[in-house]
Amino acid sequence: MRPQHPSRRHRTAMAIAASLVATATTLSVGFGVSTAQSGGHTATPDAVDASTEATPDDLATPAGRVVWELTGPHPESVFHSLPKSFSTQLGYRPRLAGGYPVDPTGDCSSPIALPRRFDDLCRTHDFGYDVLRFASRDGHPLGGWARLRLDRMLIQRMHASCSSPICDAAAALAEVGLRVNTWRQFDGAPTPAESPIEIVSSGVGRGWADLTGRRSGATS
């Protein structure tokens, strides 16, 4: 019998749970409440709606244009901007669902069951995260604005699709997971796979960076 490997959903559920533990740890020692920002684009766990304006340098790159268009009023236009090398590197070509490009194999990775109406919304978000990874691999990582815009787009679309308090509550829980992971990864390209220990240590590391940055600002 072939050994059973944890499913993608299970691994991500563990990641989110560990992220929450990391955040609780940093908050308990006074790390995670900093309002310090890097270049005006770095979010704290309670400020994911920080500045999401793209920088001109980022918009000059194909990946930057894709994220801007994906999170704008005409998301279907990304097919004209998406480089052919994206499919080569990431192994798929996005398809259109409900007017938005999606990762055909994406899903709503969550430790709790989310409404099925979120499925395609999560697949669009997954595609957006893959664009961030593509940009990083291509040697032109995008600024924090890109990940923040993608996160905000997903949460806004989740709430817009809801018609009950339970659905809105599920969207709010998803937002917590997004905020924590985006914060601890410094708003950069998502890390594809992390162990629970790596997730906790990254949360503590981000908290320490915020704390030392705050202290440096206070003494300068």
Backbone as a ProteinNet text record, in pm:
[ID]
protein_1_A
[PRIMARY]
MRPQHPSRRHRTAMAIAASLVATATTLSVGFGVSTAQSGGHTATPDAVDASTEATPDDLATPAGRVVWELTGPHPESVFHSLPKSFSTQLGYRPRLAGGYPVDPTGDCSSPIALPRRFDDLCRTHDFGYDVLRFASRDGHPLGGWARLRLDRMLIQRMHASCSSPICDAAAALAEVGLRVNTWRQFDGAPTPAESPIEIVSSGVGRGWADLTGRRSGATS
[TERTIARY]
85.3	0	88.1	54.7	130.9	103.9	206.3	183.9	89.7	6.1	-89.9	-25.9	-38.7	15.8	-96.4	-69.4	-173.4	-226.3	-357.4	-416.1	-377.2	-394.2	-363.8	-447.5	-575.4	-663.5	-614.3	-570.5	-525.4	-398.5	-304.7	-180.2	-206.5	-296.4	-324.2	-400.3	-488.1	-559.7	-461.2	-360.6	-257.5	-180.1	-157.7	-82.2	-157.8	-288.2	-366.7	-373.6	-394.2	-400.5	-268.9	-159.3	-28.8	-4.3	-55.3	-40.5	-109.9	-229.6	-301.6	-225.2	-163.1	-80.7	36.7	99.2	212.9	170.8	55.3	8.5	-20.6	-86.2	-115.4	13.4	115.5	243.6	304.3	306.6	368	288	156.8	75.8	100.7	121.1	135.6	264	363	485.9	499.6	390.1	389.3	450	459.5	521.9	422.3	307.6	225	133.1	154.3	62.1	126.5	238.4	308.2	230.5	240.1	184.3	293.8	417	526.9	502.3	538.1	517.3	643.7	664.7	780.7	739.4	787.2	753.7	607.9	535.7	394.7	303.7	355.5	272.7	264.6	326.6	328.4	215.5	138.4	21.6	52.6	-20.8	-24.1	-144.8	-160.4	-276.6	-408.2	-412.5	-537.2	-544.7	-457.3	-456.3	-427.1	-497.7	-475	-521.4	-608.4	-650.7	-557.9	-429.2	-331.4	-320	-228.4	-215.8	-204.3	-288.9	-285.2	-262.7	-202.2	-169.5	-42.1	-46.8	68.8	177.8	300.9	412.1	431.8	477.6	498.9	592	696.2	789.9	720.1	632	560.1	463.3	396.9	300.7	369.6	499.3	574.6	606.8	578.7	605.7	476.8	486.8	365.5	286.7	356.1	285.8	214.5	278.6	215.2	88.5	92.3	-27	-137.5	-98.8	-199	-271.3	-197.7	-261	-350.5	-303.1	-383	-512.9	-504.5	-624.7	-716.6	-658.2	-737.8	-821.3	-767.3	-836.9	-913.4	-918.7	-989.3	-1126.2	-1185.9	-1322.6	-1332.2	-1219.6	-1222.6	-1121.8	-1149.3	-1052.3	-1026.9	-1121.9	-1103.1	-990.4	-950	-845.7	-707.6	-692.6	-560.5	-508.3	-596.9	-552.2	-466	-483.1	-401.5	-264.9	-254.8	-130.1	-48.8	-112	-43.5	63	188	295	276.3	320.4	312.3	396.5	503.2	590.7	522.3	410.1	337	292.9	235.9	188.2	302.5	417.5	533.1	581.5	585.9	637.5	537.4	410.4	310.7	232.7	242.9	182.5	36.5	-19.9	-159.6	-186.2	-294.7	-344.7	-477.8	-496.9	-623.5	-741.2	-855.8	-978.9	-1072.2	-1176.2	-1268.4	-1388.3	-1424.6	-1541.2	-1609.2	-1729.7	-1802.1	-1737	-1667.6	-1602.6	-1464.2	-1416.2	-1284.8	-1195.9	-1067.2	-974.1	-959.8	-946.9	-932.3	-824.1	-766.5	-681.7	-776.7	-778.7	-877.8	-871	-755	-741.2	-734.6	-761	-757	-875.5	-870.5	-981.7	-976	-1077.8	-1081.9	-1015.2	-888.2	-816.6	-850.6	-914.7	-961.2	-975	-946.4	-965.7	-1112.6	-1200.1	-1343.8	-1405.8	-1519.8	-1588.1	-1642.9	-1615.9	-1666.4	-1778.4	-1867.3	-1978	-1927.2	-1996.6	-1955.5	-1952.7	-2031.4	-2034.1	-1900	-1813.5	-1681	-1579.9	-1614.9	-1514.9	-1443.4	-1518.9	-1455.9	-1386.2	-1436.7	-1371.9	-1232.6	-1222.7	-1093.1	-1000.5	-1056.1	-972.5	-913.5	-988.9	-932.8	-820.4	-841.2	-738.6	-614.4	-633.9	-521.1	-441.6	-512.4	-444.9	-363.4	-422.5	-350.8	-224.1	-231.8	-112.7	-6.6	-50.4	46.4	115.2	43.5	106.2	215.2	190.7	293.6	415.4	392.3	503.6	579.6	505.1	566.9	657.2	607.9	687.2	815.2	804.8	921.2	1023.9	977.4	1068.1	1131.5	1059.1	1106.3	1207	1231.3	1330.2	1275.2	1141.7	1078.8	964.2	995.1	887.2	809.2	679.3	592.6	588.7	558.3	546	423.7	413.7	305.1	166.9	154.8	24.3	-46.2	31.8	-27.8	-100.1	-32.3	-95.8	-213.2	-198.5	-307.4	-430.7	-410.6	-524.8	-593.5	-514.8	-573.6	-654.8	-601.2	-673.9	-803.1	-793.7	-912.5	-1018.4	-974.3	-1069.1	-1145.4	-1074.1	-1139.6	-1242.1	-1204.9	-1297.9	-1419.4	-1398.6	-1511.3	-1606	-1551.5	-1635.5	-1708.4	-1641.5	-1708.2	-1831	-1811.3	-1924	-2032.6	-1993.8	-2093.2	-2177.2	-2120.1	-2193.7	-2286.4	-2272.2	-2347.5	-2489.3	-2576.2	-2714.7	-2763	-2668.6	-2706.4	-2594.1	-2627.4	-2523.8	-2420.2	-2460.5	-2365.5	-2261.1	-2304.9	-2212.6	-2115.4	-2167.3	-2080.6	-1980.3	-2023.9	-1933	-1820.4	-1853.1	-1749.6	-1650.3	-1699.4	-1611.2	-1520.6	-1575.5	-1495.7	-1385.2	-1415	-1312.4	-1203.2	-1244	-1145.2	-1055	-1112.7	-1034.5	-926.8	-959.1	-860.1	-739	-764.5	-655	-570	-635.5	-562.6	-476.7	-533.9	-460.3	-335.2	-350.8	-237.2	-127	-163.2	-61.8	6.4	-70.4	-10.9	83.2	42.8	126.5	257.1	249.1	369.8	465.3	415.4	501.7	539.2	525.8	569.6	505	382.2	305.8	369.3	463.7	534.8	469.7	543.7	492.8	467.8	354.9	324	427.7	459.8	548.6	468.8	514.1	432.3	408.8	507.1	490.7	574.4	512	580.8	536.6	628.3	592.4	529.2	453.2	396.9	502.4	620.1	726.8	774.1	787.6	829.1	724.9	599.1	492.6	496	510.6	516.5	639.1	753.8	876.1	868.3	800.2	787.1	699.2	595.9	512.6	590.3	670	752.3	856.7	915.3	1014.9	956.3	834.8	771.8	740.8	695.2	668.5	794.1	905	1031.6	1075.1	1056.6	1092.4	1009.9	882.1	797.2	841.8	875.4	916	1046.7	1146.7	1274.6	1262.3	1174.7	1152.4	1088.3	994.2	928.4	1026.7	1113.7	1213.4	1311.4	1351.9	1445.3	1382.6	1253.9	1185.6	1173.2	1159.4	1141.6	1272.7	1385.8	1514.3	1584.2	1529.9	1596.6	1561
-120.1	0	124.1	221.6	344.5	427.7	492.5	573.5	688.1	719.5	827.9	960.2	1058.3	1189.9	1285.5	1383.6	1477.3	1550	1569.5	1642.2	1788.3	1857	1999.2	2074.6	2036.7	2105.2	2084.8	1961.2	1931.6	2008.6	2011.6	2083.6	2231.7	2289.2	2431.6	2459.2	2367.5	2382.6	2387.2	2299.5	2300.9	2431.7	2481.9	2606.5	2722.6	2730.9	2840.6	2830.7	2708.9	2691.5	2732	2690.1	2725.9	2875	2937.5	3082.3	3155.2	3107.2	3170.2	3154	3037.9	3017.7	3115	3132.6	3224.2	3365.8	3406.3	3542.2	3560	3458.1	3468.5	3479.7	3405.9	3411.1	3549.5	3607.3	3739.1	3846.7	3834.2	3933.5	3925	3803.5	3786.9	3850	3868.3	3933.2	4073.3	4124.8	4264.8	4291.2	4188.9	4209.5	4255.4	4193.1	4199.5	4317.5	4424.3	4536.1	4658.3	4640.2	4753	4811	4942.5	5007.3	5048	5004.3	5035.9	4971.5	5044.4	4994.7	5013	4920.7	4926.6	4982.5	5102.1	5162.4	5196.2	5200.4	5237	5124.6	5003.1	4896.5	4774.3	4773.7	4654.8	4659.5	4550.7	4549.7	4484.1	4524.6	4452.2	4360.2	4264.7	4176	4251.7	4370.4	4446.1	4554.9	4552	4659.8	4608.3	4502.9	4449.1	4545.8	4641.7	4741	4861.3	4838.4	4944.9	4983	5074.2	5123.8	5009.9	5013.8	4911.5	4974.8	5090.8	5155.2	5095	5057.2	4995.2	5097.4	5051.5	5138.4	5137.4	5247.4	5250.6	5140.7	5110.7	5005.6	4870.6	4842.5	4715.3	4709.1	4819.4	4821.1	4809.3	4832.5	4816.9	4670.6	4581.6	4438.8	4366.9	4257.7	4182.5	4135.3	4083.5	4033.4	4146.5	4262.5	4376.6	4418.5	4419.3	4456	4352.1	4224.3	4119.5	4137.1	4159.7	4176.7	4300.2	4408.8	4532.2	4510.3	4441.4	4416	4315.7	4213	4111	4171.1	4269.2	4330.4	4456.7	4483.8	4601.4	4567.1	4660.6	4639.3	4543.4	4509.8	4420.7	4306.4	4215.4	4107.7	4015.6	4007.2	3918.6	3966	4091.9	4146.3	4089.8	4015.9	3963.2	3865.9	3805	3708.5	3774.6	3906.4	3978.4	4014.5	4019.2	4060.2	3943.8	3828.9	3716	3658.7	3656.5	3603.2	3453.7	3409.4	3267.3	3183.7	3244	3170.1	3137	3203.6	3170.4	3023.9	2981	2842.8	2744.5	2781.2	2693.5	2674.6	2784.2	2777.7	2720.1	2756.9	2716.4	2591.9	2552.5	2426.5	2431.9	2548.8	2558	2693.5	2698.9	2823.8	2852.7	2972.1	2999.1	2992.3	2956.3	2958.8	3063.5	3097.1	3201.4	3139.2	3193.4	3147.2	3268.1	3294.2	3408.5	3541.3	3548	3672	3692.7	3595.5	3606.1	3488	3512.9	3401.7	3320.3	3189.9	3103	2998.7	2950.8	2832.5	2712.6	2633.6	2524.8	2424.1	2409	2310.4	2376	2506.1	2575.3	2538.6	2580.8	2554.7	2651	2644	2723.4	2642.8	2662.9	2589.4	2649.8	2572.9	2625.6	2513.6	2540.7	2438	2409.2	2494.6	2470	2471.7	2406.7	2403.8	2542.7	2589.4	2718.4	2696.3	2793.6	2778.8	2747.8	2662.6	2625.3	2745.9	2846.8	2965	3038.1	3005.4	3068.4	2999	2883.3	2800.6	2875.8	2931.9	3001.9	3129.9	3191.9	3311.8	3275.5	3162.6	3116.4	3077.6	3021	2981.4	3103.6	3213	3337.1	3387.6	3381.7	3423.8	3335.6	3205.8	3114.8	3153.6	3185	3229.1	3355.4	3449.7	3573.1	3546.6	3455.7	3420	3355.2	3276.2	3217.1	3324.4	3431.4	3542.2	3605.4	3617.2	3669.7	3576.9	3448.1	3352.5	3361.6	3373.9	3386.8	3509.7	3622.2	3745.3	3728	3661.5	3640.3	3551.4	3444.1	3354.2	3422.5	3516.9	3586.2	3696.3	3715.3	3814.5	3954.4	3968.5	4099.7	4088.3	4055.5	4040.9	4170.7	4157.2	4273.9	4323.9	4450.7	4510.5	4458.7	4494.6	4445.6	4481.9	4589.9	4631	4516.7	4432.2	4329.2	4223.1	4172.2	4069.9	4128.3	4251.2	4314.8	4334.6	4372.3	4390	4256.5	4151.2	4019.7	3971.9	3991.2	3951.8	4031.6	4161.2	4245.4	4208.1	4178.6	4136.8	4011.9	3912	3787.9	3812.1	3884.4	3906.1	3987.1	4088.8	4168.7	4083.7	3998.3	3912.1	3807.8	3758	3662.8	3726.7	3843.2	3909.4	3946.1	3987.8	4026	3906.7	3786	3666.7	3615.2	3666	3613.6	3668.7	3586.1	3628.2	3584.3	3550	3507.9	3542.9	3562	3590.9	3479.9	3354.3	3243.8	3254.6	3288.4	3304.9	3419.4	3531.1	3644.7	3609.2	3527.1	3484.4	3399	3312.8	3230.7	3318.5	3422.7	3515.7	3589.1	3623.2	3692.7	3602.8	3474.7	3381.2	3364	3358.1	3348.3	3471.3	3586.1	3709.4	3704.1	3646	3635.1	3555.5	3440.4	3359.4	3432.7	3506.9	3583.2	3691.1	3762.1	3871.2	3820.5	3710.2	3657	3611.5	3534.8	3482.3	3592.1	3690.2	3800.7	3880.5	3904.4	3980.2	3908.4	3779.6	3709.1	3686.8	3689.9	3673.6	3809	3914.7	4048.2	4094.5	4052.7	4093.2	4048	3954.3	3912.5	3793.5	3732.9	3615.2	3502.4	3432.2	3324.8	3212.7	3159.7	3044.4	2919.2	2837.2	2723.6	2616.5	2587.7	2480.4	2512	2504	2530.2	2428.1	2390.5	2305.5	2392.8	2333.5	2413.2	2491	2429.9	2499.9	2621.6	2607.2	2720.7	2831	2793.7	2893.4	2973	2899.9	2968.3	3058.3	3007.6	3087.5	3209.8	3199.3	3315.7	3422.3	3378.5	3475.4	3547.5	3471	3532.1	3623.9	3579.5	3662.3	3792.1	3786.5	3909.1	4001.5	3942.6	4024.2	4091.7	4015.6	4073.2	4187.3	4169.3	4275.1	4400.9	4383.2	4498.4	4567.2	4485.4	4541.9	4620.5	4560	4628.6	4752	4742.1	4859.5	4973.5	4937.5	5039.7	5104.3	5020.1	5074.2	5166.3	5126.3	5208.8	5343.2	5341.7	5467.1	5555.3	5493.8	5572.5	5636.3	5571.3	5623.4	5710.1	5713.8	5792.4	5939.4
0	0	0	-85.1	-90.1	34.4	89.5	209.4	179.2	274.2	258.8	296.5	209.5	235.6	272.3	357.9	395.1	272.8	265.8	154.3	160.9	45.7	41.3	144.3	154.6	249.5	391.6	423.2	560.1	591.8	495.7	520.2	544.1	462.7	477.9	606.3	644.6	771.3	886.7	882.1	985.4	982.5	861.6	848.1	910.6	882.3	936.8	1089.1	1138.7	1283.6	1348.5	1287.2	1342.8	1334.2	1227.2	1213.7	1327.8	1362.8	1473.3	1604	1621.6	1741	1740.8	1623.1	1614.1	1649.7	1599.4	1627.6	1775.3	1834.9	1978.1	2058.6	2013.6	2083.6	2075.8	1956.8	1941.3	2014.1	2011.3	2082.7	2232.2	2282.7	2426.9	2479.3	2391.2	2436	2378.3	2324.1	2281.4	2146.8	2060.1	1930.7	1825.3	1822.6	1703	1691	1763.1	1755.8	1693.2	1627.5	1568.8	1452.6	1436.5	1319.4	1224.1	1249.6	1160.3	1025.7	917	783.4	703.3	609	521.9	388.3	356.6	229.7	217.4	329.2	324.9	282.3	267.6	214.1	302.8	418	501.6	602.6	611.5	698.8	831.2	934.3	1059.6	1052.9	1147.2	1140.4	1142.3	1198.1	1206.5	1101.6	1002.6	905	765.6	723.8	591.5	483.2	515.5	419.7	419.3	443.2	431.4	284.7	252.7	115.9	16.1	-86.4	-190.6	-327.2	-328.5	-454.7	-511.8	-637.1	-700.7	-728	-724.7	-758.7	-910.7	-969.3	-1115.3	-1163.8	-1086.3	-1126.9	-1136.3	-1040	-1043.1	-1161.3	-1190.2	-1300.3	-1436.1	-1437.5	-1562.3	-1591.3	-1494.5	-1513.2	-1552.4	-1627.8	-1663.8	-1542.2	-1440	-1321.2	-1249.1	-1240.3	-1175.2	-1246.8	-1378.3	-1455	-1436.3	-1429.7	-1410.9	-1277.8	-1170	-1038.3	-1038.9	-1097.1	-1100.5	-1177.1	-1292	-1371.6	-1302.5	-1241.3	-1173.2	-1061.1	-992.3	-878.6	-919.5	-1047.9	-1098.1	-1154.1	-1228.1	-1278.6	-1396.5	-1459.6	-1576.9	-1560.2	-1467.2	-1438.1	-1557.2	-1648.1	-1762.6	-1854.8	-1840.2	-1927.1	-1896.7	-1786.1	-1752.3	-1857	-1933.9	-2033.8	-2141	-2159.4	-2256.9	-2198.9	-2066.4	-2000.9	-1947.5	-1927.7	-1865.5	-1959.5	-1915.2	-2001.2	-2028.2	-2144.4	-2176.5	-2081.3	-2028.8	-1937.1	-1805.2	-1774.9	-1652.1	-1655.7	-1766.7	-1777.2	-1767.2	-1823.3	-1818.5	-1674.9	-1599.8	-1463.2	-1364.3	-1378.6	-1278.6	-1318.9	-1444.6	-1485.8	-1524.4	-1541.6	-1584.9	-1649.4	-1722.6	-1778.8	-1711.8	-1656.1	-1587.9	-1684.7	-1631.1	-1709.2	-1650.2	-1722.5	-1678.1	-1608.2	-1491.4	-1416.3	-1353.6	-1393.5	-1338.6	-1371.4	-1485	-1525	-1468	-1387.4	-1324.4	-1364.5	-1389	-1410.9	-1282.4	-1296.9	-1179.7	-1204.8	-1094.7	-1097.3	-1098.3	-1205.9	-1215.1	-1101.9	-1040.9	-932.5	-795	-786.5	-658.5	-570.9	-445.6	-354.9	-236.9	-153.6	-31.2	78.8	99.6	203	338.2	421.4	549	649.8	778.5	881.5	909.2	858.7	871.8	732.3	719.5	590.6	557.8	436.8	391.9	291.1	275.6	179.3	39.2	-33	-167.6	-261.3	-230.9	-316.8	-317.6	-221	-216	-308.1	-362.4	-431.8	-544.4	-637.7	-749.8	-704.5	-598.3	-545.2	-493.4	-425.1	-374.3	-488.6	-594.4	-708.5	-777.9	-782	-836.4	-747.3	-616.9	-521.7	-534.1	-552.2	-571.5	-696.1	-803.6	-926	-898.6	-827	-794.2	-714.7	-618.5	-540.4	-629.1	-726.5	-818.4	-903.1	-934	-1006.6	-919.7	-789	-698.3	-697.8	-694.2	-696.8	-828.8	-936.8	-1068	-1073.8	-1021.9	-1022.7	-942	-826.5	-742.3	-811.7	-874	-944.8	-1065.4	-1123.9	-1243.2	-1209.8	-1080.3	-1039.4	-1020.1	-1024.1	-1005.2	-904.4	-777.6	-679	-662.3	-649.4	-637.2	-493.3	-478	-345.8	-272.4	-143.8	-60.2	-109.7	-187.4	-239	-311.9	-382.9	-466.7	-383.6	-282	-198.5	-120.5	-74.2	-0.3	-87.7	-212.6	-303.6	-330.9	-348.2	-372.6	-252.6	-133	-11.8	2.1	-19	-4.9	-107.8	-230.3	-334.2	-291.2	-237.4	-197.8	-88.4	15.2	126.1	81.7	0.5	-47.9	-132.4	-216	-299.8	-215.1	-111.3	-22.6	42	101.7	168.2	68	-52.6	-153.6	-197.4	-187.7	-229.1	-120.6	1.1	115.5	121.9	175.5	198.4	336.4	424.5	559.2	655.9	783.2	883.6	895.8	877.2	886.7	776.4	658.1	545.5	572.8	622.4	654.1	763.8	858.8	965.1	907.8	812	748	673.6	606.7	536.2	634.4	750.2	851.9	905.4	923.3	969.5	864.5	737.8	630	629.2	659.6	662.3	770.6	884.6	992.5	944.4	880.4	831	728.3	638.3	536.7	601.6	697.1	760.9	831.4	902.6	977.1	882.1	779.6	689.2	608.9	563.7	487.8	576.6	699.7	794.1	822.5	857.2	899.3	782.8	658.6	542.4	480.5	558.8	518.9	388	362.8	244.9	113.3	120.9	0.7	-67.1	-159.5	-228.9	-129.5	-139.2	-45.2	-51.4	65	72.6	40.5	-55.5	-100.1	4.9	89.3	188.1	310.5	426.4	552.5	655.5	742.3	854.4	962.3	1055.3	1164.6	1242.2	1263	1335.6	1258	1125.7	1042.2	1044.5	1048.7	1050.9	1181.3	1293	1422	1428.7	1383.5	1391.8	1303.1	1188.4	1101.3	1165.2	1239.3	1309.8	1418.3	1493.3	1597.3	1533.3	1422.1	1353.6	1303.5	1250.3	1203.4	1321.3	1430.8	1548.8	1600.3	1599.6	1645	1553.6	1422.8	1328.2	1353	1381.7	1411.8	1540.5	1641.8	1769.8	1758	1692.3	1677.6	1589.3	1487.6	1402.7	1480.1	1568.9	1650.2	1746.1	1803.1	1896.5	1823.4	1701.7	1625.3	1592.2	1558.5	1529.1	1651	1767.4	1889.9	1935	1899.5	1945.4	1842	1719.8	1616.1	1624.8
[MASK]
++++++++++++++++++++++++++++++++++++++++++++++++++++++++++++++++++++++++++++++++++++++++++++++++++++++++++++++++++++++++++++++++++++++++++++++++++++++++++++++++++++++++++++++++++++++++++++++++++++++++++++++++++++++++++++

